[in-house]
Amino acid sequence: MASKGTRYSEEQIIRILKEVENGISVAEVCRKYGVSEQTVYRWRTKYGGLEASELQRLRELEAENARLKKIVAQQALDIDVLKEVVSKKW
């Protein structure tokens, strides 16, 4: 059984959404690909208007954002440790 959210790649999702944009009804696309209308609308919210080239940039930005969040979290821990060390009486 495939894990949740991995049935279609992001590139495939963009192609499916292009079909809807080109006039094929959402219901017909749902039948063709075996997904619910809610799924198509959720994809449209997330990927609507994206081109395949923009998808790569989105992935890069998400990866950079995750890396920066990790750095901020580590710095916050370091600051807490330093505050604790400074507050102790020697």
C-alpha positions in Angstrom: 0.0 0.0 0.0 1.4 3.4 -1.0 1.9 5.9 1.8 -0.4 8.9 2.0 0.3 11.6 -0.5 2.7 9.7 -2.7 0.4 8.3 -5.3 1.2 11.1 -7.8 4.4 13.2 -8.1 4.2 16.9 -8.0 4.9 17.0 -11.7 2.0 14.7 -12.4 -0.3 16.8 -10.2 0.6 19.9 -12.1 -0.2 18.1 -15.4 -3.5 16.9 -14.0 -4.4 20.5 -12.9 -3.5 21.7 -16.4 -6.2 19.4 -17.8 -8.8 21.0 -15.5 -7.5 24.5 -16.6 -7.9 23.4 -20.3 -11.6 22.8 -19.9 -11.9 19.1 -18.8 -14.4 19.0 -15.9 -13.1 18.2 -12.4 -15.5 15.2 -12.2 -14.0 13.8 -15.4 -10.5 14.3 -14.2 -11.4 12.6 -10.9 -12.7 9.6 -12.7 -9.7 9.4 -15.0 -7.1 9.5 -12.2 -9.1 7.9 -9.4 -9.0 10.8 -7.0 -11.7 12.7 -5.1 -12.8 16.2 -6.1 -11.6 17.3 -2.7 -8.1 16.1 -3.6 -8.2 18.1 -6.9 -9.3 21.2 -5.1 -6.6 20.7 -2.4 -4.0 20.3 -5.2 -5.3 23.4 -6.9 -4.8 25.4 -3.7 -1.3 24.2 -3.3 -0.1 23.9 -6.9 -2.5 26.0 -8.9 -0.7 28.2 -11.4 2.7 26.6 -10.9 4.8 25.6 -13.9 7.1 22.6 -13.6 10.1 24.9 -13.5 8.6 26.9 -10.6 8.1 23.6 -8.7 11.9 23.1 -8.6 12.4 26.6 -7.1 9.6 25.9 -4.6 11.3 22.7 -3.5 14.6 24.6 -3.1 13.0 27.3 -1.0 11.2 24.8 1.2 14.5 22.9 1.8 16.3 26.2 2.6 13.5 27.2 4.9 13.7 23.9 6.8 17.5 24.3 7.1 17.1 27.9 8.5 14.5 26.8 11.0 16.9 24.1 12.2 19.6 26.7 12.7 17.3 29.0 14.6 16.2 26.2 16.9 19.8 25.2 17.6 20.7 28.9 18.4 17.7 29.2 20.7 19.0 26.1 22.6 22.5 27.5 22.7 21.2 30.8 24.1 19.2 29.0 26.8 22.3 27.0 27.9 24.5 30.1 28.0 21.9 32.0 30.1 21.8 29.0 32.5 25.6 29.0 32.8 25.8 32.7 33.4 23.0 32.8 36.0 24.8 30.2 38.2 26.9 31.6 41.0 30.5 30.4 40.8 
